[in-house]
Amino acid sequence: MKKILNCLLISAVVLGFSSCEKFLDVNTNPNSATEATAALVLPQAIVGTASISNTFSQSYSYPAGMFANVAGVGGYGATLTYAYTTSSFTGLWTSTLDNATDYKYVIDQNGTDATLAYSTSIARIMKAFAFARMVDQYNDIPYSKALLGTGALTPTYDKAEDVYKDLVKETTEAIAAITAAQGSAATLAIASTADPMFKGDMDKWKRFANTLRLRMLIKMAGVPALTAYATPLFATTASVGYLTDDALVNPGYIKEAGRMNPVYGSLAASATNVRSQTSATTTKWMLAFYNGVKLNDVARGSVIFRAFPNTPANQLGDESAGAVAPIATYTAWFTGADFNTTALGVAKGPTQGAVIMLKAESDFLQAEAQARGYITSIDAGRQAFVNGIAASYNYLYKNASDVATKTTAEVNAYINVTAGVVGGTYLNANVGSKLVDYNLATTLPERIEAIITQKYIALANINNDEAFNEYRRTAWPRVVTNGANPPTDTFASKASVATTPDKIITRILYPQEEYNLNPSNVPTNIGLYTSKIFWDVN
């Protein structure tokens, strides 16, 4: 039974971004319709979210500073110029709405049945996750009137901040519903085989929802008009707790076409060992956080990048005769001996779990909330900051089976997480750096720069879209606002036509389909370089 279920879950990856109902609707007779059960739809939807998460991350590989072009390859177009159109990134929009429809289906099918509170709450949490990510790229979106099918073919757009407020409400209520259900013997448990993320552990689901809520509240609290709304709500997050391990989806990925981890398929190779990235490599900007130009981090750099520290790198948009060629046979992000063996780092193997949210991000969110005084702390976020670096290191050294290969002692040798202790090889290699030694960051701006820079490093090549969100929200890591500067000072493309001071986009455009089918509601006068997401107040 487990093997059959795993096959069903893995098949969701093959489906790409098709809605669950479309896939399962095998009966073409409208007078005798076939419906899928919510119990089957939910795990498929979670696997679908993992696939979409990879699509978001890979879509922002270039805009967020992680990928650069290589020599002798044409056809990059808007990838180099940032002259994106309404035909760019359209899959992010459609796949998110399809995925959210699956979660709504579960919620609607379960109705008010209290015994199904666990699956209903999971669907509410993941639906909130999907819509929050959509807001982060598009700002105002269809929400209150979305997902109604023929009931609202041209849904109105809700203000981004109003969507966020409702998502906070949804996650808060989902957490409360789970807690209440845990006290009832009638509640139907979620089988571990039916939950590809937390294996039915509802405490982990509550902590994940609470961490998502913390992420949204931090973004809202930085907006002057929303500070009064968000600030009091931070106190309600403390009792629930936050994510204490990486939130990974793994339905039983295997090395077969359409059934393996999508991240590995994007960064390493196909099921038949055909390498994925033949015309992309890492940026000189990104490599500088490891090779000593900005920071010295051999431990993480060597496990992420092939041939580190001599990994071929380029600046996006550099098509000169000296522009770098990719690593022969392999990619910059695979460090294994060959594609028949697994590795560590970001591209571990075809069976690795797909990241929804890292523990490192949870730690850095707590560090920022503590530094800003949103939640209490005895050290203004230092412990959470150090924990975040340690969690990043620990994730990168997990193997393809998602098992940590580093002991607590080895993690402490890299960055000591003992309260009040300053030490570790990472800190020793960066003596005097406020980006590593939090004790040297004595002002709030210095602390936020350190936290966000380390978060950007931790998310790089894993959750590139969220790394880019944080850059836009905070303006960290520091970018010299001149696209002609040395490539370690900026991740802006040399060919950028952006009119922003940093030569980087501020958002992406609504898909052309919205202008064709919903013209009376889709916002107009949206600019790639002039329009911002509501939390971007820089």
N, C-alpha and C positions, 0 to 999 in steps of 0.2 A: 504493500500500500504506500509506504514511504517513497519507494522508487517511482511509482506511478505519479504521485503528487509532485515530486521533484521534477519529473519530465514536464508536467503541466505548467509548473512555475517557470522553468527555463524557457518553455515555448513562448512566454511573454516577451522575452528578449527578441525573438524572431519577429514578433508582431510589430516591433518598433513602437510606433505611437498610435496604433489603432485602439479605439476604445474597446473595453472588454465586451460590452454588449454586441458590438459589431462582430467580434471574433466568435462569440459563443452563439450567435443567432444563426444556427444551422438549419432552422425550419423556415422555408420560404413561403409557406401557406399562411396568409394573414388571418385566416379563420381558425387556425390551430397553432398559435404562436408558442414558441419554446422560450422559457426564461431560465437564466442561470441563477443559482442560489447565491446569496450574499457571502456565504462561507467559501465559495469557490472564487468569487470575484475579488475579495479582499486581498488574499496573498498575491494574486496575479497583478493587482493594482500596485502593491508595494514593490514587486519586481519591476513593474513598469516605471515607477518613480526612480528606481536605481538607474535604469537605462536613460531616462530623461536627465537625471543628475549628471551623468557622463556627457550627454549632449550639451548641456549648459556649460560645463567645465571646458570641454573641447572647443566650443564656440568662442569662448573668451581666451583661448590660449594665446592668440595674437594680440587682441586689444588690451589684455591685462599684463602683457610684458613677458610671457613665458616662452613663446615661440618666435622664431625668426626664419626668414627664407634662406635658401641655400643657393649656391651658384649654378648657373646653367639651366635654370628652370623658369619658364614663363607662365603667364596666366594668373598671376596673383591678383591683379586688378585692385579692387577696393580693399583687399587685405593689407596692401601697402599704403594706399592713399587715405584710407578711412572714409572714402566717399561712398558710404553704405547707402542703400536704397530701401524702398519699401518691400523689396524682394529679398533682402538680407535677413538672415536669422529667423525666417518665418516658422521653422519647425519648433522653435521655443514656444511660440504662441499656441499653435494648434495642438502640440503634444501635451502641453500643460492643461488645456481645457478638456481634452479627451481623458486624461488621467484623473482630473478632478471630477469628471462625470462618473467615472467608475466608483469613486468614493461616495459621491452623492447617491448612487444606485444602492450601495450598501446601507447608507443611512436611511434611505426611503424604504427599502425592503424590511429592515429591522423595525422601523417605526418606533413605537413606545414600549416595545417588549423589554422589560427590565432585565430579563435573564440574558439578553444579548448586549448588555451594556458595554462589555469589553470590546467587542468588534465594532459597535457603533462609535465608541470613543476613539478607537484607533483610526477609523475612517475620518472622523472629525479632525483629529490631529494632523493626519496626512493631507487632508484637503486644505487645511490652513497652511501647511508647509508649502504646498503647490502654489496657492494664491499669493503668499508672501513673496515667494521667489519671482512670481510674475510681476508684482508691483515693483520689485527692486530693479526690473529692467524696463518696464513700460510706464510706470507711474499710475495715472488713472486707468482703470480697466473695468470691463463689465464684471459685476460681482453679484449684487443683490438680485439682478434680473438674468443672470447668466445661468446656463445649464438647465434651462426650462424647456428646451426643445422647441416644438411648434408653439408653445405658450409664449415665447418671446424670441422671435426670429431676428429681431433687431434690438438687442438689449441696450439699455442706457448704460453710460459709464459712471462709475462711482469715483469720488475723490480718493486718491491714494491713502490719505491719512484716515479717512472713514473706513476703508477696507481694513487697514491695519488695526483700528480700534475693534472692529468686529472679530478679527482673527485672534486678538488678545482675549476677547470674550469667549470665543469658541474653545481655545486651548484651556482657559481657566475652567470652563464648565466641563470639559472632557476630563480634566484631572479630578474634579470633584465627583464626577459620575463614576470614575474608576474606583476612587476611594470608598464611595458608598457601596458599590458592587462588591468590593473585597470583604465587606461585612455581611454579605448575604450568601447563605449556602445554596440558594437557588441559581446563582449566577453561573452561566455556562463558561467554563474555562476555555482559553485559546490553546489548542494543542501546539506543541513545539514545532511539529511538522507543518502547521498551517500558518506560522509566523516566521517569515524568512529574515526578519530583522532582530527581534528580541526573544524568539522562541517561547512566546507566551508569558514572559516575565512582565507583569503589569506595573511593577515598581519602576522598571527601566523605561516603560512607555511614559509614565508620569514624569520622570526626570528628563526625558527627551522633550516632551511637550513644554515643560517648564523652562528648559534651555532655549527652545525656540521662542518662547514668550520673552525671555530675558533679552534675546537678540533683537526682537522687535521693539521692546521698551527702550533699549539703549539708543536705537536709531531715532525713536520718537522724542526722547528726552532732550536730544540735541537741537530740536527745532523749537525756537522760542515760543511759538504759539501752542505747542503741545507739551511743554515742560510741566505745566501745572497738572495736566492729565496724567502723564506717565510717571512722574516722580513718586507719588504715593503708592503706586502699584508695585514698586520694587520690593516693598516690605512683604508683600504676599507671596513672593517667590522663595523666600528663605526656608520656610518650613518644608517645602516639597523636596528640595535638593536638586542638583544639576547632574548632567550627564557625567558618569564616572568611567566610562569606557567608550571606545569608538562605536558609533552607530553604523553597523555594516549590514548590508543585505547580501545574503548568500542562499539561494534556493537549492544549491547543489550544482554549481557551475561545473562543466566538464569541457575538455578540449575537443569540441566538435563545432562545426559551423553553426552559428546561431544559438549555441547553448553555452558559450563561455563568457567569462566576465567581460563586460564592455570596455572597461578601463584598459585592461591588458590588450584587448583588440585594437584600441585606439593608439596606445603608446608603444606597443611592442610588435606583435605579429598576429597573423590570422591563425586559424586552427591548422592550416597546412604549412605553417612556418614562413609565410610571406610577410616580410616586415611591413609595418604600417606607415611609417613616416619616412618616405624617400626624398621629400623636398622640404623638410623642416628640421631645425635643430634648436638648441636652446639659445637664449640671448646672452650677450656679454653682460647686460644689466643683471640678469638673474644669477649668472655664474659668479658675479662679484660678491654676492652674499656668502660665498663659500670659499673662494680661492685667495682671500686675503686682500683684495682690492677694497672692499667695504668691510667685510668681516671674514674671519678665519674660522672655517667650520669643516674640517676634513672629514669628520665622522659622518655628518649628514650628506655632504657633497659627494663623497666617494660611493655612497650607497644609492644615490639618486642618479648620478650622471656617469655614463660609460667613459672610460679613459680619463676620469678626473685626476688631476686638475687640468689636463690638456684636452678636455672635451672641445671639439670644434664648435665655435659659437659665432654669432653674427649679430649685427644690429638690424632690426626689421627695416626693410626698405633699402638696404645696401645691396645694390646689384652691380657693384664695381667688379673689375677683373679680379680683385683680391677677395671677393666675397667667398665665404667658406663653403666647402662641400660637406655633405653628411658623412657620418661614419659608415664605412663600407660594411655591408651585410646586416648590421644591426642599427638600432636607433639610439639617440642620445639618452633616452630614459630607461634603457634596459641594461642591467649590469650583470646578468647571468652569463654563464659560460657559453650557452647556446640556447636556441629556442626550444630545445627538447628538455631543458632543465629549468627549474624554478629559480627565483632570485629573491632579493630583498628590495627595499626602496619603494618606488611608486608603482612600477610595473613588475609585479612579483611573479605572476603566473596566471594561466587561464582559469584557475579555480579560486582565485582570491576573492574576498568579499568586496562589494562595491560600497564606497563611502557615501553615506547620507550626511553625517556630521561627525567630525573628529572630536575626541575628548580634548585635544589641544585647543580647539575653538571654544569649547565650554570653559576651559580654564582662563583663556584670554578675555572672554566676555565677563567672567567674574572679576578678573583683574581690573578691567576698565570700570566696571560698576563700583568696585571698591575704591579705586583711585578718585573717582568723581564724587564719592560719598553717597551713592545711591543705595548701596547695601553696606553693612558694617564690616569693618576690618581692623585688625590691630596693627597692620603694617602697610596700609594704603595700597594693597594689592600685590605686594612683593611675592608672597608665597604662591598665590595663584599664577603670577607671571612665570616664576621658576617652574611651577608644575606644568605650565603650558609648553615650555621648551622641552621638558623631560618627556611629556606625552607625545610631542612631535617626533622626537628621537625614538621613542619606544614603538610608535606606529611604523616608522620606516624600517625598523628592524623586526617587525612581525614577518613571519614567512607566509607563503601562499595559502597555508591552512589557517591563517589569522592567529597564529600562536606566537607569543613574544619569544624572541631568541636571546634577549638581554635580561640578566638578573637585576634585581633591585640594586645590588652593589655596583653593577656595571653602569646602570643609569645614573646613580649617584656619582660615579667617577667622571661621568660626562658633564652633568650639571647637578650639584648637590641639592636635593629637595628637603633636607633636614631644616626644620624651622630655625632661623637665625644664623645658619651656617652659610658662609660664602666660599665657594670653591668649585672645582671641577675643571676638566681639560678645556671645555668650551670657554669658560670665563678666563682661565689662565692664558688662553691663546688670544684673548681680546681685552687685555688689561687696559683700563682707562675708558672703555667704550660704554657709554650710557645706554646703548642698545642691548647690551648683554648684562652688565652689572647694574641691576635696578637700584642698588643703594646709591649710585652716583646720580640717578635721576631724581633730583630733589624738588623740582617744580612740576605742576600738573602738565604743562605742555611737554616736558621732557618725558614724563611717565607715559603719556598717551602715545608719543612717538615711539617709545620703546615697545609698548604693548602691541601697537598696530603693525609695526615693522616685523616683529616676531610672528604675529598672526599671519601676515602676508607670506612670510617664509614658510610657515607651517602648512598653509593652504595651497601653496604653489604646486601646480601640476596635479592637484587632487580636487580642489574646489576652486577653480580659477575665477568663476563668476563671483563668489563671495569675497575673494581676495580683491577683485576689482571694485566691488561695492564699497569695501572698507577704504580703498584708496580715494574713491570719489567722496565718501562721507567725511574723511578726516584729513585728506591731503598728505597722508603718510603711506608708504615710505616717501622720503623727500625726493622729489624730482626737480631737477634744474629746468626752469621754464624756458627752454630754448632747444628746439629739436636738433640744432646743429652741434650741440655739446657732445663731448665724448660719450660713447655708447654705454659706459658704466654709470653715467649721471642721469640718464633718462631712458624710458622704454618706449618713447614716442618714435614712430617710424620716421626715417629720414625723408620719406616721400609723403609725409602727412600733409594734407591740405586743410586740416582742422584750424579753426580761427581762435581756439582757446589759447591762453598763455602757455599751457603745457603741451599744446599740439596734440591733445588726446580727446576722444569723444566724451560727451557727458551722458549719452544714452543711445539707445537704438530706436528705430522708427517702427510705428505700427505696421503690420503687414498690409500689403495692397488689397488683400481680400476684404479687410475691414472697410476700406474706402469704396470698394465695389459693392458690398452687400449691406453695409451699415453706415452709409455716408452721413446720415443726419445726427449720428451720435459720436462717431469717432472724433477725437480732438484734432483740430487743424493747427496750422502754423507751428508744427513741432520741428525743432532743429536738432541735428546731431551734435552741434557744438554750442547751442544756446539754451536748450531746454534741459532741465535737471529733474532728477527724482526728488521727491519732497524732502527727504532727509539730507540732501546735499545742500548745505547752507554755506559752503565756502565761497 
